[in-house]
Amino acid sequence: MRKLIALFGATFLLINLLSKAYAQADDGALAIMVPGGGTYSRPISTDSEEAQAFFDQGIRMAWGFYFPESIASYQEAARLDPDSPMPHWGIAHAAGPNPNSRYQGLPDDPQGAGLAAIRRAMELAGNGSDLERDLINATYVLYNKDAVPDDRERDFAFLAAMRELHDKYPDDADIATVFGEAYMNTTRWDYWEADGAAKPGTAEGKAALEAAMALEHDHPGANHLYIHLMEGSDQPELAMPAAQKLEGSLPISGHMVHMPGHIYLRVGEYEKAILSNERSQIVDDQFAEIWGDTNFPLIGTYPLSHKIHKPHALDFVRYANMLQGNYEDSSEAAYRNSGQGMGALRGSNKNTAHAWMMDKVFGKWDKIHASNAENKELADTPYLKGMWAYVMGSAHAAMGHIGPAEAELAIIREQISADGVNDSGVGPTPADHVLSLAMHALLGEIEQAKGNLDGAILHFGHAVEFQDNLSYTEPPDWSQSVRLYLGAALLEAGQAVEAEEVYRKDLEWNQRNGWTTFGLYQALEAQGKDQEAIIVNRQFEELWRNADVELERSRL
């Protein structure tokens, strides 16, 4: 894998060198034409080939969620053709809300740039086609706070406008994609019921994106959004074709190179998830070399760009390596992301906790004890105090130190109700929910260490309930499935049938991961299902080929 990554890096070094020869921004230019930016094009009303080229770069970057780069490209298109309305539509689209900004509760159009752009597009709409005028007018609905002050009501008004537009122009892939995106804005990452059934409206949004992909198989926006729509479903494999298409659609866009990893993670293709996210970081570095200090307008709703994307990709590397049982690589990625390792990035509350959790997941009890003083000092929020108490308490419980483990448990309880516990921005799930999960998980570990298996099973069951109700994000806000602990406790209690059910349930979501597969093997063996156990053990050995730890049960 490292050789493949090195080869990929060499390829983009060549792109970088080639770009130096011709991608320099002209005096007064607001963007650079970036090589390797894909081929998708939407012809607009303009006589300027250069304006068309920068519009196309803008829409590709927007569909790749690199919005500052997109806005800069649209601004350059508008500079090159001041009379064309569509570059201004593009700025409004890129500056506006999207499913991620809605999920994170970010304020709409904080500097008014999107509203100004769509108003300018409306002023110039007479220079465009009927379709362009209709699209501009529909997009204005999203910005018309005077008519609809509430953003949720405005999202539904925009959805209705795009539904009407999709009905009028059924052969336009971008309109179908914007329609699908409009649906996703209304539901804000809440597309599926717990049993996998589609929530109201999901089928319509899914159909819109599928219509776009039928019209344009490689459409960067439709394939991108389809991955996000399907990754939280019980059929993530339906988005595998979209993942494979995105691998080459925008080879210089780090987020698009990363995106297949969302599906690879869900279907258990962990090596592919790691590779796509290692590549993504290389691409972002190469893009930074090409773009340099060229115009970078942070004027929109969602600021994702090549400058801040790398931690997300690195988190995938951490999580996918953990699921393969590889401590060295998962820990390296985690500590780098937390701001504590070699080549460290600026850390966050969640990334700091993820680094600690890698030591806990892999049973590095001596390391945890040795770093107690340092990490207690780092734990400067209720969330971090509670998470370090969980990690430290787990180490104590594993070593039979019941009293100290219970003292750490008391700290978690205190932090759950501490002032400002949910103010630290740890992720989409409120921190007190995550800490409640930690409390029950540690209670289960303590009770199991005491030999009280009924108590352990009870509390691990409660922890599973909290984990099942985490807000959706990838990688998840909790670093390891608690079903691994519940299953191990059930096996120790002689309840192999129940353990098998737990492990099979876990594999529905965490497909092809070795931890769960090993637990399933043990549950089958304990029931005397020897032939099935042999098959599952062979699967485990294949899945564990990159691991650097040995298992005696489904958790360490």
Secondary structure, DSSP 8 states (H G I E B T S, - for coil): -HHHHHHHHHHHHHHHHHHHHH----TT-S----TT--------S-S-HHHHHHHHHHHHHHHTT-HHHHHHHHHHHHHH-TT-SHHHHHHHHHHS--HHHHHHT--SSTTSHHHHHHHHHHHTGGGS-HHHHHHHHHHHHHH-TTT--SHHHHHHHHHHHHHHHHHH-TT-HHHHHHHHHHHHHHHTS--B-TTS-B-TTHHHHHHHHHHHHHH-TT-HHHHHHHHHHHTTSS-GGGGHHHHHHHHHHSTT-HHHHHTHHHHHHHTT-HHHHHHHHHHHHHHHHHHHHHHTTS-----SS----TTT-HHHHHHHHHHHHHHTT-HHHHHHHHHHHTT-STT-----HHHHHHHHHHHHHTT-HHHHHHTHHHHHHH--SHHHHHHHHHHHHHHHHHTT-HHHHHHHHHHHHHHHTSTTGGGS--SSS-HHHHHHHHHHHHHHHHHHHHT-HHHHHHHHHHHHHHHHTS---SS-SSSS-THHHHHHHHHHTT-HHHHHHHHHHHHHHSTT-HHHHHHHHHHHHHTT-HHHHHHHHHHHHHHTTT-SS--SSS--
